[in-house]
Amino acid sequence: MINKKSGYLSKKEFRKRFLKSALLATGIFLISISMGVLGYHFIVKLNWVDAFLNASMILGGMGQYSELNDDSEKIFAALYALFSGVTFLTSMTIFLAPVIHRFLQKFHIDFDQGE
């Protein structure tokens, strides 16, 4: 519910909205890391730990850990790196959206109250 005095969502509602965003961002991250681990395991033929390491390094923006030999491995790694960049930005935007919205809302309300 929106507090009529402040114009904001109640703290309870804000926490619920933030939790939903955090869970959605976490879900996107887990699906993305799973895709990378499966790709590195089945396409690049790495063991599970090395596949997880490579997927984590790429998703975190650090870069490739293992050496790639085959063209199909290189194509997968390139596509996963591009996908990971977009996924990271998307999930962080979803995660931070309620906080940014609340900040901008406060700025707008304070500005309007001064007139």
Buried (B, 14 or more C-beta within 10 A) or exposed (E): EEEEEEBBBEEEEBEEBBEEBBEBBEEBBEEBBEBBBEBBBEBBEBEEEBBBBBBBBBBEEEEBBBEBEEEEBEEBBEEBBEBBEEBBEBBEEBBBBBEEBBEEBEEEEEEEEEE
